[in-house]
Amino acid sequence: MNVVAKTPSLASAELLIPPLVVRFSATGAIVAGGSVEPLAVRIDRSDAGVVLAPEPAAATQVANAVATVAEALTAEDREAPPIEVVCADEAGRARLVAEAIAVPDGERLVVRPELLWQRPSTWLAERDRPVYPELPVVTAGRRHPLRPAKPRGVVYARRIPWVNQTLRFRALEVNRDLPLFHRWMNDPRVDAIWEEAGALEAHRKSLEERAADPHLLTLIGEFDGAPFGYFELYWAKENRLGPFYDADDHDRGWHVLIGEDAFRGKDFITAWLPSLMHYMFLDDPRTRRIVGEPRATHAQQIRNLDKAGFAKVKHFDFPHKRALLVMLLRERFFGDRLWAPEKTA
């Protein structure tokens, strides 16, 4: 069994460096990748749970190895057994605790997945980016925080075990992605929801306007480098949705289109949907809620959102549609381990 998790660093502004690879055996795992020396982690399993024991190494290497193995063990099972970490080295223990990879529980160190999965350095490209300072500004009569500059290149990467592919979200580039966006928008299946079919130049103008709007971030989703969908993230305070509920400064919402039929279906939805929510929660730790406004009659989308942990708040009317306000809380996402798919009988 090979499980891959992205290393928390960049080779350039565009490409993530090769990932750390976890190779499991009957007794443990070897973590290696890039220029990192391989590190062995012994894994002992019992009815009480799992014990990880990394071999002695530099504190940073121990922390990255334990985090990578623990991510792999909790990535696809909401009921993953408890994980204890045995680390004799004081510096290694201190690093594990400082990064919330493992936390004290009496005399033991234990992995709490709801903390582990909030560490941006495992999945985000900009691992060391500080939290953006708050400065209130007013746009179109709405008071909101000044938003940070938009990222470029890959922003999030995650290995999805149940499809055996790596999911990446990258910032849309108008010239590069215009033909793809144009084809997708003119797909009758997409147009039935988005109602934006049209000429190439009209779509160019639309993407350029989106790129110039500081409250929007446009992304392309890829599985193993193959583009499959367009994602539009927005800050709710400045969005058309903002006036319809009591929006917090860092509430975030999203729109999506899946353009490639090969990437439709349950396995892929349970890969990209929670990963997109994961990215939004990691991107700013002040984001407590993610909101959406699906068409009230779009039963399949609402069922998918319900399974993903979104609460149905209320129906309301936009000028162009009757919508349902849905909301996902940070504590629900991480507390219920919603990054992992729901087990079926």
N, C-alpha and C positions, 0 to 999 in steps of 0.2 A: 504494500500500500504506500503510495507516494502522495504526500500532501504538501502543497506549496503555499507559502505565505510571503507577502512582499516585505523586503527589507525596508526599514524606515529611513531611506535616504535617496538622493538623486544622483544620477550620472550627469544630467544636464537639465535645462529648463523643460525639456520635452520628454525625455525617456527615463523611466525608472531603471535602476541598475538591476542585474539579474537577481531573482528572488532567492530567499533562503529556502532550502529544500529539506523536508523532514522525511527521513527514511526509517520506517518502523520495522522492528524485528520482534521476535518472541519475548525478548528481555528488555527492550528499550528503544532508543531512537538515536540517529545521528543527524545533527543539524549542521548544514554547510551551505555555502553559496558565495558568489563573488570572490572577494579577496579574503573572506573570513575563514580562519582555520576551523576544520570540523570539530564539533564538540559533542561528546556522548552524553546522553541523558538516560539513566536507568529508569525503567518504569515497572513498578510493582503494583499488581492489581489484586484486590481482595473484595469480599462482600462489603467492606466498609468504604471502599472507594479506590482511588489511584494515588500513588506516591511517586513523585518525580525527584530524582536525585542527580543533578548535573555534576559532571566531573569538575575538579578545580580549574579555574580559568580567570581571566580578567573579569571584573564585576560587570562591565557592559556586555561582554560576550555571554556570561551566564544569564543576565537579564533577558537578552534577545532570544537566547535558546529556549529558556523556560516559557517566555511569552509565545513563541512560535509553536512549541509543542502544545501548550495549553489552548491556544486558539484552535489548533487542529482537532483537539479532543472535544471541543465544545461547539464546533462550527455547524454541525448538522443534527444536534440532539439537544432539545430543550430540557431533557431530563438527564443530562450527563452526570455521572457520579461525582462526588466530592473529590477535589484534587488537593493533596498536601505536597509541599515542597520541602525537601530536606537539603539544606545548604550549610555545610560546616564553616565556610569562609565568611567572616564577619562583614567584609566589604560587599560580597555578593548578596548576603542577606539584607544589608542596608539598602542596596540598589533595588532589589526586588520590592522592598517596602516603599521606598521613595517614589517608585513609578507605579505603585498600586498593582503590580503584577501578582504579588502575594501579600497578604496582610496578616498581622498577628491574631491568633486565636488561642489565648492562653500561652502555652509554651510552643505551640506549633505555628507554622506559616501555611496559610491556605489560600488557594486561588478563589476569588469571588468573580465569576464570569461577568456579573453586572458591572463590575469595576474594570476588569480586563478589557472588555469590549468598548469602553469609553476612552481608551488610550489612542489618540490620533496617530501616533508614530507608527503603528503597525499597518495602517491602511492609507493614510494620506500622504501625498507627495511632498507637501510643504510641512515637514515634520516639526520644524522649529519656529514656525510662524507665530508671533505673539498674538494674544487676543487684541483685536482692533479697539483703540480707545473710543469712548463714547463722546460724541459732540452733537447736540441737538440742532437740527436744521428743519426748514419747512419747505415742502414741495406741494404745489397746488393746494395750499391751505392745510396740509396735513403735517403735523410735527412728528419727526422720526429721527433716529440716529443717522449720522453720515455713514454711508456704506463704504466698505473697503474696495480697492481696485480689484477688478476681476482677474482670476488666475488664467494662466495659459497652460496648454499641454494637458497631460494626464493629471487628474486631481485625486483619484481614488482607484485602488486596485484590490481585488479580493479573489482568491481561488475558491471556486464553488465545487465542493466535492461531488454533489449528486449529478452534475452535468459534466464533471471532469474538464472544466474549462476555466480560464481566468477572465473575470469580468472587470472591465475598466470603464470609467467615465472620464472623458476628456473634453476640454473646452472646445466648442464649435468654432471653426475657422470659416469665414464666409466664402472665400474663393475655393477652398478645398472641398467644402461640404455642400455648396449650393446645388450641384447636380443631384446629389443624393436627396437633399431636402425637397427639391422640386419634384423628383419622381415620387417620393413618399406622399407629398401633399396632393398629388394628382391621382393617387390610388383611391378608387371609389370607397373602399372600406375605411380609409382614413378620412376622406372628405365628408363622409356621413357624420363624423363627430366634429372635426375641426372646421369644416366649411371654408377652407382656404385654397381650394384648387385654383390654378391660374397660370399665367405666363412666367417664364424664367426670370425676367427682369422684375416683375412684381414681387417674386419671392426674394430676389436679391435685395430689393428695397426693404422688404419686411425684416430680413435678417440683419441688415445694417441698422435699422431702427431699434431692433432688439439689442444689438451690440452696444448701441449708444445709451441705452436706458440703464441707469445705475442700479435699479431695483430688480433687474432680471439677470440671470445667469443661464446661458444656453449650453447644453452638453450633448455629446454624442455617446451612446453606449455601445460597447464592443465586447464580443465574446471571442477570445483568442485572436484579436485583431480584426474581426469581421464586424462592421457596423450593423446594428440591428434596430436602433431607435433613437428618437430625439426627445430630450428632456429639457423642460423649461422651469427653472426654479425662481421663485420670487419672494421678496420680503413683503409680508402681508400688510404691514402698516400703510405702505404706499400703493398697494395694489387695489384693483377695483373691488376686491373682496373686503378690504379693510373697514369700510363704513357699515358692513352688515353684521359685525360682531365687535366685541371689545378686544381689539387686537393688541397683543403685547409688542414691545419694541423689536423683539427678535423672533417672533413667530415667522415661520416660513411655509410656503405652499409650493405646489408643483403641478405641471401639466405633462402629459406623455403621449407619444404616438409610437407604436411598434410598426416599423415599416417593412419588415421581412417576415414572410409567413413561416420560414423555417425556425424562427425564434418565438413563436407563439406557443401557448400551452402551459400547463401547470408547472412543469419542472423549471421553465425559464422565468415565469412570473414569480415563483418562490425564490428565484435567484436575484433578479434585478430589483423587485419592489422593496424588500427589506434592506437591500444594499443601498438603494437610493435614500431611504429614510436614515440609515446608518450614517451615510455621508453628511446629510444635513445636520444631524445631531453632533457629529464630530467637528464639522466645519466651524461652528461657534458654540462653545459650551453654555452660552446664555440662551440658546434656543431651547425652550421648554416644551414647545408645542409645534407640531406640523399639521397644517390644515389643507383641506381640499374642497372643491366645489363641483363634484360630478353632476351631470344632468340627472335630474330626479328619476327619469325613466330608464336610465342605463343600469339595468338590473345586474348584469354580469360584473361590471366594474364595482358596483356597490358591494356585491358579494365578496369580491377579491379584497376590497378595503376592510370589510368586516373581519375576514380571516386574518388580515395583517394587523389587527389591533385597533383600527380606527373606530371611534365612537360616533354614532349618528347624533348630531346636535339639533339641527332644525332645518326645515325647508324655507326657502326664500326665493325671491324673483329678481333675476338680472333682467335687463332689457331684452336680451336675446334668448333666455332660457329660464325654466324653473329649476333650481339647483338644490342640492342637499349639502349642508355644511357638515363636514366630517373632521375629526380631530384625533391626533395621536399624541399622547403624553410621553415625555422622555422617560418618566419612571415606569410607565407601562412597557415601553419598548425594551428597555434594559432589564427591568425587574422580571418580566415574563420571558426573556430571552427570545424576542421575536425575530432576531436575525436568523434563527434556525427554522427550518420548515416544521410544520405541525405533523406529528406522526399519525399515520392512518393505519387502521386495523387491517 
